Amino acid sequence: MLPDAAIQALQVATIALAAPLLSGFIAKVEARIQGRSGVRVLQPYYDLFKLFAKETLAPEGAGVLFFVAPVIALACYCIVPMLIPVLTTFPLPLGYIGDILAGGLILGLASFLTSLAATESGDPYAQLGASRGTTFHALIEPAFLFVLFTVGILTGTDLPYAMASAVRSSGSAILEPAHVLAAIAFFLVVLADTGRIPVETHTGTLEFGMIDEARLFEHSGPTLALFKWGSMMKQMILYTIFLDVFVAPWGLASGHGSGAVLLAILALLGKASLVGILFALIDNAFAKLRLFKITEFMGAVFLLAVLSLFAVYFVGNL
Protein backbone atom coordinates (compact mmCIF):
# COMPACT_ATOMS: atom_id res chain seq x y z
CA MET A 1 0.00 0.00 0.00
CA LEU A 2 1.34 3.39 -0.98
CA PRO A 3 0.71 6.49 1.16
CA ASP A 4 -1.03 9.49 -0.35
CA ALA A 5 2.16 11.55 -0.36
CA ALA A 6 3.99 8.86 -2.35
CA ILE A 7 1.19 8.63 -4.94
CA GLN A 8 1.14 12.43 -5.15
CA ALA A 9 4.86 12.48 -5.91
CA LEU A 10 4.42 9.58 -8.31
CA GLN A 11 1.85 11.57 -10.31
CA VAL A 12 4.34 14.38 -10.85
CA ALA A 13 7.13 11.91 -11.63
CA THR A 14 4.94 10.08 -14.16
CA ILE A 15 4.22 13.28 -16.08
CA ALA A 16 7.83 14.47 -15.88
CA LEU A 17 9.50 11.18 -16.83
CA ALA A 18 6.95 9.92 -19.36
CA ALA A 19 6.66 13.22 -21.26
CA PRO A 20 9.93 12.75 -23.26
CA LEU A 21 8.93 9.14 -23.99
CA LEU A 22 5.59 10.29 -25.41
CA SER A 23 7.32 12.95 -27.54
CA GLY A 24 9.79 10.40 -28.88
CA PHE A 25 6.98 7.96 -29.66
CA ILE A 26 5.00 10.60 -31.56
CA ALA A 27 8.11 11.63 -33.49
CA LYS A 28 8.68 7.98 -34.43
CA VAL A 29 5.07 7.62 -35.59
CA GLU A 30 5.35 10.79 -37.69
CA ALA A 31 8.54 9.50 -39.29
CA ARG A 32 6.84 6.22 -40.20
CA ILE A 33 3.89 8.09 -41.69
CA GLN A 34 6.31 10.11 -43.83
CA GLY A 35 8.17 6.97 -44.96
CA ARG A 36 11.28 7.58 -42.84
CA SER A 37 12.88 5.44 -40.17
CA GLY A 38 13.13 8.37 -37.80
CA VAL A 39 15.10 8.76 -34.60
CA ARG A 40 14.97 6.48 -31.60
CA VAL A 41 11.94 6.68 -29.30
CA LEU A 42 14.29 7.49 -26.43
CA GLN A 43 16.03 10.29 -28.35
CA PRO A 44 14.41 13.11 -26.30
CA TYR A 45 16.09 11.74 -23.17
CA TYR A 46 19.50 11.80 -24.87
CA ASP A 47 18.86 15.35 -26.08
CA LEU A 48 17.98 16.53 -22.58
CA PHE A 49 21.02 14.86 -21.03
CA LYS A 50 23.25 16.45 -23.68
CA LEU A 51 21.80 19.91 -23.08
CA PHE A 52 22.11 19.64 -19.30
CA ALA A 53 25.81 18.80 -19.75
CA LYS A 54 26.49 21.92 -21.82
CA GLU A 55 27.25 25.48 -20.78
CA THR A 56 24.54 28.13 -20.56
CA LEU A 57 25.26 31.19 -22.68
CA ALA A 58 23.27 34.40 -22.46
CA PRO A 59 23.17 37.40 -24.79
CA GLU A 60 24.52 40.72 -23.59
CA GLY A 61 22.03 42.70 -21.57
CA ALA A 62 19.93 39.68 -20.55
CA GLY A 63 18.57 40.04 -17.03
CA VAL A 64 17.88 37.61 -14.21
CA LEU A 65 14.53 36.63 -15.75
CA PHE A 66 16.37 35.03 -18.67
CA PHE A 67 17.76 32.41 -16.26
CA VAL A 68 14.91 32.22 -13.73
CA ALA A 69 12.00 31.87 -16.18
CA PRO A 70 12.80 28.28 -17.29
CA VAL A 71 13.00 27.12 -13.66
CA ILE A 72 9.68 28.73 -12.69
CA ALA A 73 8.02 27.46 -15.89
CA LEU A 74 9.11 23.89 -15.14
CA ALA A 75 7.85 24.30 -11.57
CA CYS A 76 4.46 25.34 -12.96
CA TYR A 77 4.32 22.17 -15.04
CA CYS A 78 5.12 20.16 -11.89
CA ILE A 79 2.27 21.78 -9.93
CA VAL A 80 -0.54 21.02 -12.38
CA PRO A 81 -0.25 17.18 -12.06
CA MET A 82 -1.08 17.63 -8.36
CA LEU A 83 -4.46 19.12 -9.27
CA ILE A 84 -5.67 16.69 -11.92
CA PRO A 85 -6.46 12.95 -11.85
CA VAL A 86 -3.32 11.38 -13.29
CA LEU A 87 -3.27 8.01 -11.55
CA THR A 88 -6.12 7.83 -9.02
CA THR A 89 -9.89 8.24 -8.93
CA PHE A 90 -9.75 9.67 -5.41
CA PRO A 91 -8.33 13.12 -4.63
CA LEU A 92 -4.87 13.24 -3.11
CA PRO A 93 -3.87 15.70 -0.32
CA LEU A 94 -3.17 18.55 -2.75
CA GLY A 95 -5.92 17.63 -5.20
CA TYR A 96 -8.35 20.24 -3.89
CA ILE A 97 -6.00 23.20 -3.51
CA GLY A 98 -7.05 24.46 -6.93
CA ASP A 99 -9.76 23.89 -9.51
CA ILE A 100 -9.45 23.36 -13.25
CA LEU A 101 -9.30 27.13 -13.81
CA ALA A 102 -6.30 27.34 -11.48
CA GLY A 103 -4.59 24.65 -13.52
CA GLY A 104 -5.24 26.61 -16.71
CA LEU A 105 -3.91 29.77 -15.05
CA ILE A 106 -0.71 27.98 -14.01
CA LEU A 107 -0.19 26.67 -17.55
CA GLY A 108 -0.78 30.19 -18.88
CA LEU A 109 1.77 31.57 -16.42
CA ALA A 110 4.41 29.15 -17.69
CA SER A 111 3.76 30.21 -21.29
CA PHE A 112 3.86 33.88 -20.29
CA LEU A 113 7.22 33.42 -18.58
CA THR A 114 8.58 31.74 -21.71
CA SER A 115 7.55 34.77 -23.75
CA LEU A 116 9.08 37.15 -21.21
CA ALA A 117 12.38 35.25 -21.32
CA ALA A 118 12.30 35.54 -25.12
CA THR A 119 11.85 39.31 -24.98
CA GLU A 120 14.60 39.52 -22.36
CA SER A 121 17.06 38.07 -24.87
CA GLY A 122 16.70 41.00 -27.25
CA ASP A 123 16.79 38.72 -30.29
CA PRO A 124 14.31 39.86 -32.98
CA TYR A 125 13.32 36.31 -33.91
CA ALA A 126 12.74 35.38 -30.26
CA GLN A 127 10.64 38.51 -29.79
CA LEU A 128 8.71 37.68 -32.96
CA GLY A 129 7.91 34.23 -31.58
CA ALA A 130 6.91 35.70 -28.23
CA SER A 131 4.60 38.20 -29.93
CA ARG A 132 2.96 35.52 -32.05
CA GLY A 133 2.64 33.13 -29.13
CA THR A 134 1.00 35.76 -26.91
CA THR A 135 -1.39 36.79 -29.68
CA PHE A 136 -2.53 33.27 -30.46
CA HIS A 137 -2.84 32.33 -26.80
CA ALA A 138 -5.21 35.26 -26.43
CA LEU A 139 -7.37 33.50 -29.02
CA ILE A 140 -7.02 30.07 -27.40
CA GLU A 141 -7.84 31.08 -23.83
CA PRO A 142 -11.50 32.15 -24.41
CA ALA A 143 -12.31 28.85 -26.09
CA PHE A 144 -10.53 26.99 -23.29
CA LEU A 145 -12.55 28.86 -20.65
CA PHE A 146 -15.87 28.19 -22.40
CA VAL A 147 -15.04 24.48 -22.53
CA LEU A 148 -14.30 24.46 -18.80
CA PHE A 149 -17.51 26.35 -18.04
CA THR A 150 -19.55 23.87 -20.06
CA VAL A 151 -18.08 20.80 -18.39
CA GLY A 152 -18.37 22.51 -15.00
CA ILE A 153 -22.09 23.14 -15.57
CA LEU A 154 -22.65 19.57 -16.80
CA THR A 155 -20.87 17.99 -13.84
CA GLY A 156 -21.84 20.57 -11.24
CA THR A 157 -18.26 21.24 -10.17
CA ASP A 158 -15.02 22.80 -11.37
CA LEU A 159 -12.71 20.44 -9.49
CA PRO A 160 -10.90 18.05 -11.87
CA TYR A 161 -11.31 14.98 -9.66
CA ALA A 162 -15.03 15.64 -9.22
CA MET A 163 -15.43 16.30 -12.95
CA ALA A 164 -13.80 12.97 -13.81
CA SER A 165 -15.90 11.18 -11.18
CA ALA A 166 -19.13 12.64 -12.59
CA VAL A 167 -18.24 11.57 -16.13
CA ARG A 168 -17.09 8.14 -14.96
CA SER A 169 -20.26 7.50 -12.96
CA SER A 170 -22.48 7.94 -16.01
CA GLY A 171 -21.28 6.64 -19.35
CA SER A 172 -24.19 8.34 -21.10
CA ALA A 173 -22.87 11.74 -19.97
CA ILE A 174 -20.04 11.48 -22.52
CA LEU A 175 -22.60 11.16 -25.33
CA GLU A 176 -24.53 14.29 -24.40
CA PRO A 177 -24.34 16.90 -27.20
CA ALA A 178 -22.90 19.55 -24.91
CA HIS A 179 -20.16 17.23 -23.68
CA VAL A 180 -19.33 16.02 -27.21
CA LEU A 181 -19.02 19.60 -28.51
CA ALA A 182 -16.90 20.59 -25.50
CA ALA A 183 -14.62 17.58 -25.98
CA ILE A 184 -14.15 18.38 -29.69
CA ALA A 185 -13.38 22.02 -28.87
CA PHE A 186 -10.84 21.01 -26.22
CA PHE A 187 -9.29 18.54 -28.66
CA LEU A 188 -8.77 21.36 -31.17
CA VAL A 189 -7.37 23.59 -28.43
CA VAL A 190 -4.80 20.93 -27.56
CA LEU A 191 -4.06 20.50 -31.25
CA ALA A 192 -3.23 24.19 -31.59
CA ASP A 193 -1.54 24.57 -28.21
CA THR A 194 0.90 21.73 -28.87
CA GLY A 195 1.98 23.22 -32.20
CA ARG A 196 0.50 20.49 -34.42
CA ILE A 197 -1.67 22.82 -36.48
CA PRO A 198 -2.12 25.11 -38.22
CA VAL A 199 1.07 26.89 -39.34
CA GLU A 200 4.37 25.01 -39.44
CA THR A 201 5.40 21.76 -37.80
CA HIS A 202 5.97 21.97 -34.06
CA THR A 203 9.72 21.68 -34.66
CA GLY A 204 9.86 24.09 -37.59
CA THR A 205 12.40 26.90 -37.66
CA LEU A 206 11.13 28.75 -40.70
CA GLU A 207 10.52 32.43 -40.08
CA PHE A 208 7.01 32.42 -41.53
CA GLY A 209 5.66 29.78 -39.20
CA MET A 210 7.81 29.31 -36.12
CA ILE A 211 6.32 30.25 -32.77
CA ASP A 212 7.50 28.04 -29.92
CA GLU A 213 10.89 27.32 -31.47
CA ALA A 214 11.50 31.03 -32.05
CA ARG A 215 11.01 31.87 -28.38
CA LEU A 216 13.92 29.59 -27.46
CA PHE A 217 16.37 30.91 -30.05
CA GLU A 218 18.81 32.50 -27.59
CA HIS A 219 18.68 29.79 -24.95
CA SER A 220 21.26 27.06 -24.67
CA GLY A 221 22.45 24.39 -22.29
CA PRO A 222 20.40 23.73 -19.14
CA THR A 223 17.99 26.63 -19.68
CA LEU A 224 17.09 25.28 -23.14
CA ALA A 225 16.76 21.79 -21.65
CA LEU A 226 14.34 23.07 -18.99
CA PHE A 227 12.19 24.81 -21.61
CA LYS A 228 12.10 21.76 -23.88
CA TRP A 229 11.36 19.45 -20.98
CA GLY A 230 8.58 21.78 -19.87
CA SER A 231 7.11 21.80 -23.37
CA MET A 232 7.01 18.00 -23.36
CA MET A 233 5.38 18.02 -19.92
CA LYS A 234 2.78 20.51 -21.09
CA GLN A 235 1.85 18.21 -23.95
CA MET A 236 1.52 15.27 -21.54
CA ILE A 237 -0.56 17.35 -19.12
CA LEU A 238 -2.98 18.46 -21.84
CA TYR A 239 -3.34 14.86 -23.03
CA THR A 240 -4.02 13.77 -19.46
CA ILE A 241 -6.70 16.42 -18.93
CA PHE A 242 -8.33 15.51 -22.24
CA LEU A 243 -8.33 11.80 -21.37
CA ASP A 244 -8.86 11.62 -17.61
CA VAL A 245 -11.30 14.51 -17.26
CA PHE A 246 -13.18 14.82 -20.55
CA VAL A 247 -13.17 11.65 -22.62
CA ALA A 248 -11.86 8.47 -20.96
CA PRO A 249 -11.49 8.77 -17.17
CA TRP A 250 -11.04 5.02 -16.79
CA GLY A 251 -8.04 2.90 -15.91
CA LEU A 252 -7.26 4.99 -12.84
CA ALA A 253 -6.39 3.36 -9.53
CA SER A 254 -9.27 3.26 -7.04
CA GLY A 255 -7.05 2.18 -4.14
CA HIS A 256 -3.58 2.64 -2.67
CA GLY A 257 -2.19 -0.68 -3.87
CA SER A 258 1.09 -0.47 -5.74
CA GLY A 259 -0.19 -2.87 -8.41
CA ALA A 260 -3.24 -0.71 -9.10
CA VAL A 261 -1.07 2.42 -9.35
CA LEU A 262 1.30 0.66 -11.75
CA LEU A 263 -1.62 -0.39 -13.94
CA ALA A 264 -2.85 3.21 -13.89
CA ILE A 265 0.56 4.38 -15.17
CA LEU A 266 0.46 1.83 -17.98
CA ALA A 267 -3.14 2.78 -18.82
CA LEU A 268 -2.22 6.47 -19.01
CA LEU A 269 0.73 5.74 -21.28
CA GLY A 270 -1.46 3.59 -23.54
CA LYS A 271 -4.24 6.17 -23.81
CA ALA A 272 -1.78 9.02 -24.36
CA SER A 273 -0.04 7.01 -27.09
CA LEU A 274 -3.33 6.52 -28.92
CA VAL A 275 -4.04 10.26 -28.75
CA GLY A 276 -0.49 10.95 -29.93
CA ILE A 277 -0.98 8.68 -32.95
CA LEU A 278 -4.22 10.50 -33.79
CA PHE A 279 -2.49 13.88 -33.53
CA ALA A 280 0.39 12.67 -35.70
CA LEU A 281 -2.06 11.48 -38.36
CA ILE A 282 -3.88 14.81 -38.34
CA ASP A 283 -0.65 16.78 -38.39
CA ASN A 284 0.60 14.93 -41.47
CA ALA A 285 -2.71 14.55 -43.29
CA PHE A 286 -3.60 18.24 -43.51
CA ALA A 287 -1.71 21.04 -45.19
CA LYS A 288 -0.62 23.81 -42.86
CA LEU A 289 -2.63 27.01 -42.87
CA ARG A 290 -1.28 30.46 -43.54
CA LEU A 291 -0.28 32.40 -40.45
CA PHE A 292 -3.28 34.72 -40.49
CA LYS A 293 -5.67 31.80 -40.93
CA ILE A 294 -5.09 30.89 -37.30
CA THR A 295 -7.74 33.42 -36.31
CA GLU A 296 -10.30 31.54 -38.41
CA PHE A 297 -9.22 28.22 -36.92
CA MET A 298 -9.50 29.46 -33.36
CA GLY A 299 -12.75 31.25 -34.22
CA ALA A 300 -14.23 27.89 -35.21
CA VAL A 301 -12.98 26.38 -31.94
CA PHE A 302 -14.53 29.23 -29.97
CA LEU A 303 -17.83 28.75 -31.82
CA LEU A 304 -17.86 25.05 -30.89
CA ALA A 305 -17.22 25.96 -27.26
CA VAL A 306 -20.08 28.49 -27.29
CA LEU A 307 -22.40 25.97 -28.95
CA SER A 308 -21.55 23.43 -26.28
CA LEU A 309 -22.58 25.97 -23.63
CA PHE A 310 -25.85 26.68 -25.44
CA ALA A 311 -26.50 22.95 -25.78
CA VAL A 312 -26.48 22.63 -22.00
CA TYR A 313 -29.66 24.71 -21.80
CA PHE A 314 -31.46 24.28 -25.12
CA VAL A 315 -30.89 20.57 -25.81
CA GLY A 316 -31.45 19.70 -22.16
CA ASN A 317 -34.86 21.39 -22.21
CA LEU A 318 -36.14 19.71 -25.40
Buried (B, 14 or more C-beta within 10 A) or exposed (E): EBEBEBBBBBBBBBBBEBBBBBBBBBBBBBBEBEEEEBBEBEBBBEBBEEBEEEEBEBBEEBEEBBBBBBBBBBBBBBBBBBBBBBBBBBBBEBBEEBBBBBBBBBBBBBBBBBBBBBBBBBBEBBBBBBBBBBEBBEBBBBBBBBBBBBBBBBBEBBBBBBBBBBBBEEEEBBEBBBBBBBBBBBBBBBBBBBBBBBBBBBEBEEEEBBBBBBBBBBBBBBBBBBBBBBBBBBBBBBBBBBBBBBBBBBBBBEEBEBEBBEBBBEBBBEBBBEBBBEBBEBBBEEEBBEBEEBEEBBEEBBBBBBBBBEBBEEEEEE
